[in-house]
Amino acid sequence: MTDQNGRVDDERRDRAAWLASPGGRAAVAAAADARQKAPGDALRAGSLLRGTLDLPSDLAAAALEQAELAETAALRHGIAETSLLFTRDGLEAATRPVVADRRAQALARGGVRRVVDLTAGLGFDAAAFLRAGLQVTCVERDPVIATFLRHNCPDATVIEADATDPEVLASLLTGLEPTDIVFIDPARRDPSAARDGHTARARPERDPERWSPPWSWVEGIEHPRVMAKVAPSFTPPPGWSAEWVSVDRTMVECTVRSWVADAPRRTAVVIELAGSTAQVEADGDDAPLTDSLGPWLHEIDPAVVQADALGALARSEGLAWLGPRTTWLTGDHRSTHPALRGHEVISDLPGNDRQARRQLADLGVTAATVKSRDASVGPREVLRALGLREGPGQAVVVTTVAGRQHRVLVGPAQPRS
């Protein structure tokens, strides 16, 4: 069995080295072209590739897989660089370039000059550090991924080792300046675990002690400046600052830091790919409460909710909170803050389904989207009760006002001016 496993490992290394070579890169480009000519038809794409290049079946399959992963990287993660090499599991943990670049540029502005990435993987974060002008040392224990890492980040120093080995870690920390950063992105998906039936992605591990490496190991790194990328649901330990990031209103990650200038901070960062970036810092105070519905309802970006920065945002925008079990602010005006999405209130619908249906009919409403994050009822159930079909335009918000569940008909989200 050992010999067989050794042969498999050698084959993986050889295939990785070939993919990183000029011949491999040409084959991946040809595979991408074949996939474009035969969209959705893997067999025909393979036939087209083999008709273009005389390749063994395993190398042709490897080139086609890289072309497929490059498409996924661009569509799902915004990674448009076509010369990179990927693994399927490594891509699942990819950081969006807009998020990685923002983090790296903030470090550079703060005077950081060097980063040691202890779990570099395919190098998505390391590449951002390099783009920001930082010196980067990458550590990766898997020889195949290390080969891809060297290709993806040619300007980084790549060390093929296991950073959790005490001797390896000690050697990496020796000589670091107090202002240097130790960065780590623990693996939160087990490639060998059961996968999601819809996405085929490995399910995330929610217990920080089952991450690889576990959180207790990260917290025990003896360096004054440790930065870790963690799951958005993670609760930072005392003394650590945290920054929750959303992209186009989807929570993507949380970054925690072991060093603070004065006191630990909780910050929400809201990024609009087609617009601006806003930052809201929690101040520890709750939002002002109201028991009445104003002319405008505002959806709150999930990063603000997770960072407990709702109070600071509500006060800055002159809005009030509908209550502790709600994710909506209300007021007499529309806010244009990037962390808020304003909807004009059309009608507070009656609690009785028959009356609500009659009111919707009088308003000419036959279709709507449902926003029921604050309630246990699902969108389909709400639509069925109100006799509506799902469609664009108006929305029905199910939330709580003065302790009672309300269904509120609102207009479509208003674009920021």
N, C-alpha and C positions, 0 to 999 in steps of 0.2 A: 504493500500500500504506500509506503514511504517513497519508493521509486516512482510509482505512478503519480503521486502528488507532486513529486519533484519535477517530473516531465511536464505536468500541467502548468506549474509555476514558470518553468522555463519557456513554455509556449506563450504564456501571457506576457512575459517580459519581452520576448522577441517580437511579438505582435505590437506591443506598445512602442518599442524602439522603431519598428517599421513605420507606424503611423506618424511618428514624430520626424521621420526622415523626409527628404524632398520627394522621394517616390511615393511615400504614403500620403503626403499632402496633396500630390497631384491626383492620387486615386480618390481621395475624399472629395476633391473638387469635381472630379468626373462623376462620382456617386451623387453629389448634389444636383448636377445637371441631369442625370438620369431620373432622379426623383421628380424634378420639375417637368420632365417630358412625360412621365407616367404617374401623375398624382394619384395617390391612394391605391396604387397597384404595385406592391412590393416585388412580386414575381417578374413583372415586365421591367421594372427598374433594374433588378438584378441582371436580367438578360441584356438590357442595354449597356450596363456597365461592363459585363464580360465581353460584349461585342466591341467595346472601345479599348479595353485593356485586357491583356492575357494574364489573369490573376488566379491563383488557387482559390478554392471556394471559401476558405476561412478568412483570407485577406479581403476578398470581395465583400463578405458579410461584415467584417470589421469596418471597412470604408463606408458601407451603406448605413451602418449603425451610427457612425460619427456624423454623417450627413443628416440623419433623422434627429439626433440629439441637438445638432446646431439649430435646426428649425424650432425644436422645443425651447431651446435657450432663448431664442429671439422672441417667440410668441409669449412664453410664460414668464420669463424673467427679464426681458428687455436687454439681453446680451446680444448685441448685433455683430460682435467681432467674429468673423467666419474662420479665422485661422486657429482658433482654440481647439483643444482636445478635451473630451468629456467622458465621464462615466455616468451611467444612469442614476446610481445612488448619489454620486457627488453632485449632480445637477439638482437633485431634490433639496440639497442644503445650500444652494447658491444664493448669494446676496445680490440684490438688484444693484447694478452699477451706480444708479443715482443715490442709493443709500450708502453704499461703500465709499463713494467719492466724497459725499458730504462728511462722513465720519473722518476720513483720512485728511481732508482739507482742514477740518477743525483742529486736528492734532498738529498739523504743520503750522497753522496760525498761532497755536499755543506754544510754539518753540520746540516741539518734539523733532528729533532728528533721526531716531532709529527705532525700529519695531522688530521684535522677535515674535513670529507667528508660530505658536507651538503645535497647532493642528491645521496646517496650511491647506491640506486637501488639494483641490485643483487650482487654487491660487486666486480666487475671485477677490478676496479681501486684500491679499498681498499685492495684486495688480493695482488696486486703488491706492495703496500706500506708496507704491512706486510712482504712480501718476502724480501724486502730491509732492514728489521730490524727496521722499524719505528713504533711508537705507533699510533694507529688509532682509532678515534672515528667516528662512522658512524651514520648518521641520515636518517631515512626513514619513510614516513608518511603512506604508505599503509601497513596494518597489515599482509597481505599475503606475500608481497614482503619482509617485515621485517623478517618474519619467514624463508624464503629462505636465506636471508642475514645472519642471525645468523648461519644457517647451513653451508653456503659457506665460512664464515669468522669467525670461532669460536674464534679466538684470538683477535678480535676487540671488542670494546665497542659499542654496538648497542643501539641507542635511538630511540624509536618509537614516532616520533613527526613531525610537519611541521616546517621546518627551516625558512619559511617566516613569521611565527608568531613572532612579535617583541620581546615578552618576551622570547620565545625559543631561538631566535638568540642572544639576549643579554646574556642569561645564558651560551650559548656555547662559546661566545667570552670572557667572564669573565675568567680571570686566564690564558689566552693564553700568551705565550712569543712572543715578536716581531718577533722571527725567526721561530715560528710555522707557518704552512701553512693552510689556509682555501681553500679547493678544492671544486669545483662545476662543475657539468656537466648538464647544463639545458636541459630539454627534448625538442627536436626539431621535434618530431613527435607526432601528436595528434591521439591516438588510435581510437577515434570516427570519425575521418575524412575519406574522401574517400581514397581508397587504390589503389596502382598501379595495372593496369590490368594484367601485366605480372608477377610481383613478389609477389603480394598480400601484399606488405609492405605498411605501412602508409607513405604517402608522407611527405617529410621534409618541415618544416615551415621556410621560408627564412627571414621573418621579425623578428629581434632579440627581438622586443617588444612583440611578440606573443609566444616567448619561455616560458617554465615553469621551473623556474621563469624567468621573462623578464630580458633582459640585464641591464636595468637601475637599477634593484634591485641588480644584481651582482656588478655593478660598485659602488653602494652605500654602500657596506659592509665596516664597519669601522674597518679595520684591515690592518696593513702595508703590509701583504703578502697574496694576493689573487691570486689563479691560477684557470683558467677555461678552460675546453675543449669545443671548439666551432666548428662550421661548417668551412670547408676550405675556403669558400667564404667570411667569416667574415672580416670586416675591423677593425683592432684594433684601439681603441681611442687613442688620444695623451697621451704619457707617459707610454703606455703599450708595453711590448716586446711581440713578437709573434714567434712561431715556427711551420712551416708547415711540416707535415710528410707524406711521401709516402712509401708504402710497395710494392715491386716488380712493381714499376712504376704506382701504383694506389694511388691517394691521399686519405688518410684515415681520417685525422683530422688536426686541428690547436689547439695549446695550447697557451693561452695568460697569461702573468704575470704582476701584477701591480707594481712590484718592479724591479728596474734596478740598476746595479752597477755604471754605468756612464751615459749612454744614452740608449734610447730604441733601441732594435735590432730586425732585421728581419732575421730569419734563416730558411734554408731548411735542412731537415734531410731526407736522402735517405737510406732506409733499403732494403737490399737484403736478403730474407729468406735463400737462399743457399750460401750467400757470406758475404760481408762486410757491414758496415754502414759508410756513409760519411755525412759530414756537410758542408754547404756552407753558409757563412754569407754575407748578402748584404752590400755593401759599399757606396751605394747612387749614383754610377756612372753607366752610360749606357755602354753597350758592344760596342766594336769597330765595325763599320759598313763596309760592303763590297758590291760592286755592281757586283761582279763576282763569279762564282761557282767554288769552288776548287775540288780537286780529292776526297774529303771525305765530307759527310754530317753527322751531328750528331743530333739525336733526344734529346731534352732536357726534363729531368724529370719534371713532372708538379709541384712538390713542389718548384723547383728552380724558375719556372715562377711565381708562386703565391707569393713567397717571394721577388720578384724583385731582385733576387741574380744572374741574368743572366750575368751582367757585370763582377762581381767578378769571376765567373766560366770561362767565355770566356777568360779573361786576364790570368788567372792562367794556362789555357790549350793552350794558343797561338792560339786561334780560333777567327773567326769573325762572326758577326751576319748578316743574310740576310736582316733584316729590321724590323721595329716596328710591322708590321702585320704578322710576321713569328715566328715560334717556332723551328727554325733550326739554327745551327752553321755550318760553313764550314771552311775548311783548307786543307793544303797539307799533313796532317798526321792523323792517327787514334788515338783518345784519349782513354785511358782506365779508365777514371774517372767513378765511379759508377753512377753518375748523367747523363751520356751521353751514347748514344747507337750509335755506328758508322756504317755507310753504305758506301761502296765504290761506287762512281759514275761510272755507265757503259755508260750512254748516256743521253744527254739533248735532249729530244724528240721534234720534230717539233710541232709548234702550229696547223698546218693543220692535221686533223684527218687521212686523207687518207695517207699522207706522214708518219705520225707516225706509222700507221699500217704496212706500207711497211718496215719501219726501224725495227720494232719489229719482223716481219717475217724474215728479213735478219739475225737478231740476234738469231732466233730460240726460241723466247719467246712466249708462248701460254697461260701462266697463271701467275698471280701476285697478291699480296695484294696491296691495295691502302691506302696511308696515306694522307688524304686531310683535316686535321684539320685546315689548314691555309686558306682554300677556302670554298666558299658557295656550291660548287658542291659536291655531295655525291659519295661514292666509286662505287656504282652500275652504276651510270651514267658515271663515268670515264671508267670503264671496258667495258661498252657497246660501248662508243665512240672509244675505242682502239681495240675492237674486241677480248678482252681477257676474260678468265674465272678466277674466283677467285681461288687461290691456293698458296701453299707455295713456297718459293724460292725468286725470285726477287720481288722488290716492286716498285710501281710508286708513287713518291712523288709529290704532287701538292702544290706548294708554290710560293712565289714571289721573283724574282731576278731583281734588278735594277728597281723596280716598275712595272714589268710586270709578269703576271702569267706564270709559267713554269711547265711542266710535266717532271720529271726527273726519268729515270730508274736507280735503285740502286740495289746492291747486298743485300743478307740477312744480318741482324744485326750480327756484328762480336762479338764473345764472348771475354770477357776481359781476358788478359793473366795474 
